[in-house]
Amino acid sequence: GQEEKGRFCTRFFEGSGWRSVNVDDRIPCGPDGHPLFAASSHSLEAWPMVLEKGLAKYLGSYGNIGMCGKRGDATEAALRLLTGGHVQKYHTKDFEWRSVEDDVAGKSGSAFVKKCLAEGSLISFGKSEFLALMQQKIELPAGSARTAPVLQ
């Protein structure tokens, strides 16, 4: 195959089909020789760097990958690009998490996660930055001419 020659084909799903993006094995590195972006903790694994290079090429630059992280649906968009599967977003506050009764009935959050894993689903957990900001109290230094509302 082409891999022995340092050429790889990465594929991303968008719209109604897969898009192939060919990349070589030249990975951007810093002066110390370490990759500037994605890397594996295992020195013999190159797939994270190759996949990221393909995504950077597909999106136009490594910088554009970073810009995707600012989207509210960045995780969902990434999972769809990588798997081509259907992606659904659920909020943890919509589930009961400490009720044994709901867990046995299959209505709790942990039961839902177990069901998804049993079906072979990928699961990503995260915390909303917006929610975190809403929960923060904003304080100004004493003697400030302005006051800031407390967001709750």
N, C-alpha and C positions, 0 to 999 in steps of 0.2 A: 503494500500500500504506500500511499503518499506520506504517511507518518514517519517512515524511516528517512525520508528526504526533508523532514522538517516542515511539512505542509499538512494542515488540518482543515477539516470542514466542520464548522459549527452550524447549528440550526436553531432558528428561533421561530416561534409561531406568532403570526400576526394576521389579522383579518380572517381569511378563511383557509389559510394554509401555511406550510412551513417555508421559510426563507433560508437558503443556504448562504453562508458567509465563509469564504476561504481565507485562512490566515497562515502566516509562517511562524516559526518558533523563536523569532527574535522578540524578546520581552523587554519592555522599558525597565532599566535598572538604574539605581543611584550609583554614586562614585564608589560605594563599598561593594558593588556587585550584587546587591540584594534587589529583588523586584520592588518597584515603586508602588505597585498597587496590590492586587490579590496575590496571595501565596499560600502554600500548604504548609502545615507543620511538619510534614514528611518530605524530606529533601528530594525524594525520587518521584514525587507526584507533581505533574505539570498541568493537569487538567484545569485547575481553577484559573491559572494564568492564561491558558489557551482560550477557555470559555469567555473570560473577561475581555480578552483582546478581540474576540469575535463580536462580542456585544458592543465594545467601543467602536469598532468599525461599522457595525450595523446602525448605531445611533449617531455616528459622525465624529465622536471623540471620547476620550476617557472622561473629560469634563462633563459631557452630557450624561454619563452614567450618574455622576454626583448630583446633577440637576434633577434626575428622576426621583432621588430620595426626598426631594422637597414636595413631591406630589402626595396628596392624601391617600392615594391608592397605590403607592409605590410597591408594596409587598405583593398585592394582588396582580399588578401589571407584570412584575418580575416572574411570579409563578406561572402566569399564563404564557409569557414569552418562552419560558424554559420547558414547560410541559405540554402546552396546547390544551390542557384540561380546563374544565369549568372551575371557576374560582368563586367562592362565596365568602362573605364577610359576616361574622357574628360578633356581637358585643357581649362580653362576659357578664355585664350587668343584667342581661336578659335571662340568665339562668340562676337557679338556686345551687349553691355550692356546698352547703353544710347540712343538708337534709338527707338522712339515711332513707327516709320514706320516699322522697323524690328519686334518690339514686336507685332504689330497688324498682321503682316504677319506670325507670328509664327516662325521667324528665330532668335530671340534674345536669349540670355542666360536665361533671366528670363522666357520667354515663354517655353523654353526647360525644365527648372526645374519644372514649373507648370504642364507640360504634364507628366513628370516622376512621380510626386507626385499623379496626377490624376490616373495614371496606377497602383498605389500602390508600386512604387519602393522605395527602401531605398536610401538615398543620403548622401554622406559624402563629406564635403569640407575640403580642406587642402592646405597648402602652401609648396611648394617644398623647402627642406633644401638646395638642390643644387642651386636652383635659388636664394635663399636668399644669399648664399655664393658668387655666381657670381655677385650679385649686390653690395656687400660690397667692400669698398676700403680698401686695405691692406696698412697700414702705418708702417714704421719702425722708431725707435727713431733717432733724429738728430745725425749725426756723425757715423752712422752705416756703416760698410764697404760694405754692400750689399744693393741692391735695390729690391723691390718686384714689380711685375707687377700688374697693376690695372686690375682686372677682370671685364669685362662688357658684 
